[in-house]
Amino acid sequence: MVKIKSRSEEIGGALTPTDQVLFSRHMLEASLMGYGLLLAVIIDRLHHYMRELRGLRKSMEAVMKTNRSLEEARSGGPDDIKAKDKEIASLNEQIKALKSETDARVKEAKAAEANATALKKQSEGFVLEYDRLMEENQNLRNQLKSIDRKLSHSDDKKTT
């Protein structure tokens, strides 16, 4: 559009019919682009507001459900309260049973751990005793070999 204006000013300020058509076409294209951008912004905002509205509806439904459950709990009456008290009592008994079972298992685990420690110490003692016996065995073998050599040496001297 700027080129068309500058060309027309060079000519004398009047637009030729071709330039008028081109200028009108470019003006129409620019207007359509502007309207397209405006519509895109409006659609984006509408989408945002719809998402926000959907979230608000969900939270309102949750509040309504909570209110309904509270109203039901309030209007439940003494029979519901007695039933819930019985359920609470049975659950408390189960908790006590589970605690005593847990304590018993903890005691068993501690006893097993102490037993494992004692066995480990006993095993270490056996390893030390085994090493000592192996060393003593080796010493006795060496002594036996030396005695055998002495005897074989003395036998050789007697035969000669």
C-alpha positions in Angstrom: 0.0 0.0 0.0 2.9 2.3 0.7 4.4 1.5 -2.7 1.2 2.3 -4.4 0.9 5.6 -2.5 4.4 6.6 -3.4 3.9 5.7 -7.1 0.7 7.8 -7.2 2.5 10.8 -5.7 5.2 10.5 -8.3 2.5 10.6 -11.0 0.7 13.5 -9.6 -1.3 12.3 -6.7 -4.2 10.5 -8.5 -4.4 6.7 -8.3 -4.8 4.8 -11.5 -7.8 2.3 -11.6 -5.4 -0.6 -11.3 -3.8 0.9 -8.3 -7.2 1.7 -6.8 -8.2 -2.0 -7.2 -4.8 -3.2 -5.7 -5.1 -0.7 -2.8 -8.6 -1.8 -2.0 -7.6 -5.4 -2.1 -4.6 -4.8 0.3 -6.9 -2.8 2.6 -9.4 -5.7 2.6 -6.7 -8.2 3.3 -5.3 -6.1 6.2 -8.9 -5.7 7.6 -9.5 -9.4 7.4 -6.2 -10.2 9.2 -7.2 -7.7 12.0 -10.6 -9.3 12.3 -9.1 -12.8 12.3 -6.7 -11.8 15.1 -9.6 -10.2 17.1 -11.7 -13.4 16.7 -8.7 -15.5 17.8 -8.3 -13.5 21.0 -12.0 -13.6 21.7 -12.1 -17.4 21.2 -9.0 -17.8 23.4 -10.7 -15.8 26.2 -13.9 -17.8 25.8 -12.0 -21.0 26.1 -10.3 -19.8 29.2 -13.6 -18.7 30.8 -15.2 -22.0 29.9 -12.4 -24.0 31.6 -12.7 -21.7 34.6 -16.5 -22.2 34.7 -16.0 -26.0 34.5 -13.6 -26.0 37.4 -16.0 -23.9 39.5 -18.9 -26.3 38.7 -16.8 -29.2 39.8 -15.9 -27.5 43.1 -19.5 -26.5 43.6 -20.6 -30.2 43.1 -18.0 -31.3 45.7 -19.3 -28.7 48.1 -22.9 -29.8 47.5 -21.9 -33.5 48.1 -20.2 -32.5 51.3 -23.2 -30.5 52.4 -25.5 -33.5 51.6 -23.4 -35.9 53.5 -23.3 -33.5 56.5 -27.1 -33.2 56.4 -27.5 -37.0 56.2 -25.1 -37.4 59.2 -27.0 -34.8 61.2 -30.4 -36.3 60.4 -29.2 -39.9 60.8 -30.6 -40.3 64.3 -29.6 -42.3 67.3 -29.7 -45.7 65.5 -26.9 -44.5 63.2 -24.9 -43.2 66.1 -25.2 -46.5 68.0 -24.2 -48.4 64.9 -21.2 -46.2 64.4 -20.3 -46.5 68.1 -20.3 -50.3 67.8 -18.2 -50.1 64.6 -15.7 -47.8 66.4 -15.6 -50.2 69.4 -14.9 -53.2 67.2 -12.2 -51.2 65.3 -10.6 -50.3 68.6 -10.6 -53.9 69.6 -8.9 -54.8 66.3 -6.3 -52.1 66.9 -5.5 -53.5 70.4 -5.2 -57.1 69.0 -2.9 -55.9 66.2 -0.8 -53.9 68.7 -0.3 -57.0 70.9 0.5 -59.1 67.8 3.0 -56.5 66.7 4.6 -56.5 70.2 4.9 -60.3 70.2 6.5 -60.2 66.7 8.9 -57.5 67.8 9.9 -59.6 70.8 10.4 -62.6 68.5 12.5 -60.5 66.2 14.7 -59.3 69.0 15.1 -62.8 70.3 16.0 -64.1 66.8 18.5 -61.2 66.5 20.1 -62.0 69.8 20.3 -65.7 68.8 21.9 -64.8 65.5 24.5 -62.7 67.3 25.3 -65.5 69.7 25.6 -67.9 66.8 27.8 -65.5 65.0 30.1 -65.2 68.0 30.1 -69.0 68.4 31.0 -69.4 64.7 33.9 -67.0 65.1 35.1 -69.0 68.1 34.9 -72.2 66.0 36.8 -70.6 63.2 39.6 -69.6 65.6 39.7 -73.1 67.1 39.7 -74.6 63.6 42.7 -72.4 62.7 44.5 -73.3 65.9 43.9 -77.0 65.3 45.0 -76.7 61.7 48.2 -75.1 62.8 48.8 -77.7 65.5 48.1 -80.4 62.9 50.7 -78.9 60.6 53.2 -78.8 63.4 52.6 -82.4 64.2 53.0 -83.4 60.6 56.2 -81.5 60.4 57.5 -83.3 63.5 56.4 -86.6 62.1 58.2 -85.9 58.9 61.4 -85.0 60.7 61.1 -88.2 62.8 60.6 -90.2 59.7 63.7 -88.6 58.1 65.8 -89.3 61.2 64.7 -92.9 61.2 65.3 -93.4 57.6 68.7 -91.8 58.0 69.5 -94.1 60.9 68.3 -97.1 58.8 70.5 -96.1 56.0 73.5 -96.0 58.3 72.8 -99.4 59.8 72.6 -101.0 56.4 75.8 -99.6 55.2 
